[in-house]
Amino acid sequence: MVKQRQIFREVSGRLADLEATLDAGIQHRNKALESVGSQLWRWTIMVKKEKAVYDTLNMLNFDVTKKCLVGEGWCPIFAKSQIKDVLQRATLHSNSQVGIIFHEMDTIDSPPTYFQTDKFTNAFQEIVDAYGIARYEEANPAVYSVITFPFLFAVMFGDWGHGICLLLGACVLILREKKLSSQKLGSFMEMAFGGRYVILLMALFSIYCGLIYNEFFSVPFHIFGKSAYECREKTCSDAHTAGLIKVRDPYPFGVDPSWRGSRSELPFLNSLKMKMSILMGVTQMNLGIVLSYFDAKFHGNALDIRYQFIPQMIFLNSLFGYLALLILIKWCTGSQADLYHVMIYMFLDPSGDLGENQLFWGQKELQILLLLMAIVAVPWMLFPKPFILKKLHKERFQGHTYRFLGTSEMDPDSEPDSARSRHDDFNFSEVFVHQMIHSIEFVLGAVSNTASYLRLWALSLAHSELSTVFYEKLLVLAWGYDNLVVKLVGLVIFSFATAFILLGMESLSAFLHALRLHWVEFMNKFYHGDGYKFRPFSFALLADDED
C-alpha cells in the first residue's frame, strides 16, 4: 500500500506539472493569436498584393538584351494621358536611368469592354452583363434599360399604393447607403442594397402606372375630377351597376373610377391591357432592330444593313406593326371591328370582303401589299448575304476589289494580315446554315416574342385581381364586424398578405418577367454579348477578392 501511495503521489505530481505546462502553452498561444489577430487582415492584404504583383510580373517578357521587361496590356483611351503621367512619376521616384516607354501597338485580338458606371447605373449594367458582356464598341442595352426595365416592371405591378411602399423601402436604402456600404450584409440584403436605385425607379414608375390604372391597393379614387358617367335614374344610389350614361368629357388621366365594380370591368381592362402590351412589345422590338442598324452602320457593315436590318423591319412591321396601327385606329375612331378576325383572315383570305371589320378606306389592298412584303422579306434575309460573301471571297483571291460595298466583314484593307487569314477557311455551307438559322429564328421569334409581351397584360391583371381579393375578403370583410379584435386581426392579415405576397412575391415575379423581356425579346435583336470585361490591375479590388 505504501508503494502504491508513493506511485500515486508521483503520478499526481506529474499530472499537475503537465497541466501547468499545458496552461502556460495555451496562454502563450492565446497571446500569440491575439497579437497575430490584430495584424492578420493587414498581412492578408499584403500577401494578396505581393501575389498580384508577382502574377503580373510573370506575364511580362524580357527584351532581346534581357535588361528590361516588356508587357502588353489594355487601357481605356481616355486614360492614356493619366497612365503616361503615372509612368513618368514612377521613373522619377525609382531613380532609374532608363525611362519607362509607353508605346501603342496594333493587335488582331478583340479588346475588352469597359463601361464607366456610377452607383446609379451600375445595377442596370450588371443586369445586362448577367446576360453577356458586350463586344468591343457594341451598342450597350443598359443605356435604354435604365428606363425600359423599371417601366415594364411597373406595367405589371401598377398600383400606386404598392409603389409608395416600394418607394419608402428604396429611400431607406438610399439614405443609409453610407452606413450599409461599410457593413457586411446578408445575401438578400446585399442584393437589395446593390439594386436600390433600380427599386427606386421601379417604385416611381409603379406609382405612375398605378395612377393610370387608378388603383390604390386595388381601390379607385376620384383624383383627377369626377367620373364621366352617372346613373340614368336620379334615385340610383349606386353608380357602379347598370344604367350608366356619359354626362361629361372623358376622365382626364387614367382609367375612369366608374369601371370598378361594373359588369364590363374585366372585359374592358382585359382589352385595354392586352392591346397596350402589344403596342409596347412592337415598339421595343422595333427599337432593338433600329439599334442593330446603328451598330452595323458604326462598324461599316453594309451587308447587315441591306440584307438584315431592312427585311427585318419590313417583316415585323408588315404584320405586327400593322396590328399596332389597327389598335391605334380602333382607339381613335371607336370602331367595333374585330381585330382577331382582321388578322386571321389577312392570311386565310387576303382578298375577302372585310365587311364591318373595315377600319379605313383601302384596308384590303394595304393588307395584301403588307402580306406580300412580309413574304418577300423572308428570302431577302436568307439568300443574298451568304452568296455575296462567297462572291467576295472568290474575288479577293482573283485580285479584284470590292471596297465599294463598304462592308467590314470582307474588306481586306480594313483588317490585319493575320485577321484576313481567317477568311481563307471560308465555308459557304456553314455560312448559309448560320444565316438560315438566324432568319428562321427571327421569323418565328417575331410571332413568339410579340405573344410573349402579353405577359404584361397577364401579370398586371393577376396583380390587380389578387389585390382586390385581399382587400375585399380580408380588410372589408373584417371591417364589417363590430368586434375590434376581428378588425385588428383582419388588418394584420391584410398587411402581411400585402407585404409578403403582393410586395414580395409579386414584385419578384414582375422583376423576372421584365428581365426575360429584355434579355430575350429585346436584346436578341441586336446584342451579341460575347465579349469580355476589362479587368484592370487594382489593389483596391483585392480586399473584396475572396480568393
Steps between C-alpha positions, in 0.01 A plus 500: 500500500787735581652444157167558327452828687849610402430419134166686523673810640762486225237466226290779651804726511580426137140570401510831685824590323351404162184704570711799597706457184185471286346807665815697437504383137134592452559844650802551277302385195210732583737795538665412169161466326385832646811674373465329162125564483545875515738481204341214304286715269794728418727202436235333282467814286879525480529137382223554246675809367833321471334203331320730256823687424696181432215355294514814288879485475472142377303631203788725392776394263867594471613698201782386273769640731331349805552826686143620513152358509236538230130474575189519286165605637177686442405843622206732433572768241405781736753372759811511277611843619452396864703184446785697341506741795508213748783330311702822499456540875597136551819558300592802714427326829698189406806706393524281192748598231265367231148634476189289464389490138127509423434387144171441320487198273258333262359160581258252349353409838161637588531761778311460827190702574493776758203715595530783748218467751402671821297380797179579310573320171717218635206273590349534151838418345527192720157385379621519140838342582322204658372419150838557332781754480471732203747473215750781459316804358166318505181687589437483874141399591545630855457857374142423398432253781529783753154610385344200326575246776327677791220611269414147385521390862252773592260398223470161673509647852284808447356607834597834646442377855742213454731737312513732802598204720783413261603866490526516878718188504726639227531835681607322821775315312616816321502721811701239692730404215816635668435293811387188314789512250749461786319203656501131421151429368314177445444364152145634464577837659813537290300434183232752601760760595688457173177556306367785715484742207331237284238460774467880515418527130273196514310665784465833318377332182265281705344813648464645150341183356286464813362849439422399142326182620343706782582239764605567860521157663241408231268789604422770237494868597356812338837675497471690173137605516158341473415193297372549147206267577202533728194289571206555267249508785514780754407263780786263415728471801767288333668621183694177454226262388294577189329788325809723483503787252785727391435851632839673460836476326712186548697463820806725455768253612492125537210258526161639597412387857148406387634190330572351843230254600314515169414187302723613214801581720696185423433498121594868483826462696585181312463675166689810615798320653527240224512762225736713706735202541511443123577868436784497752638175364502614138659831602780338701573238233521775238743683728717188513506470120579872464793455738628220276500753215709751695732221610551386139539858379762574766706198393448575128316174436279574199401134455326488836318824424378393156430133559417487870375830638273595207323161457462464877331839526276416205399159636431612856306813410310344209334266748519623856571864426179491296321342797624785722372749241157334501488523880572874491242558225238305694570700814485833316187427296301289747449232235344166597721302260625162618880512469526123554289449189699759304840342574387139451330560167789715385680166456209264427309721255701813408263600218179436695249767593573660838141608561450662838866437588623764257655788692614724212482535123742281306556263792467182292753617239741608773472161671579316176803725445626450856455124475702489176771716657522265800531198268772670293693600813567136597714403195647851512641416842605148406668487159689818395751535783660149480535519120646851512753389761592206278546732202716739703712211617565386142576851376756554772712214370458621141639841589173685450389778728173529680544810716194663347274278707635654817474182705743437780442125489702433186698823446871407483620857540325536833644184660848392608675224308447244773131586517467453125644152529189394682299564183712245315291228662174645367235229512194590296281223642580607854423866422177406322381276784581774752304755297210259458485437875515873568221572250272223627564609857398856420186400307378266771622735771298788358187300575606348832660819630190706427291241681752502784428866568146397594651407836475873573123467476483170688712604798338841524157340508613237752649766728184708484266208566715367785503845660122516467457159663718593797324834542144369476539162670732608781478869576144586395359174636671547838398865515136396470506353852444708812766305689826696533709182525364373168580834337857496632552137393367580153726804476806300609429217255440752220829675582696173499335386175580835339860500622600141431282408201430823309819691586725195531400220267315714244785751472750217454278343234464831314876557527580161347251545218638847421846343502393236249339759271826691486734202467301305242248720321703824491871422511500209256412745221843666509712387794766231462634506856809288426764747616702502821526758775797730551660406832775749590772427755380662822603465863165645605316195363716251690318560829179366345670207330405179680779307334 
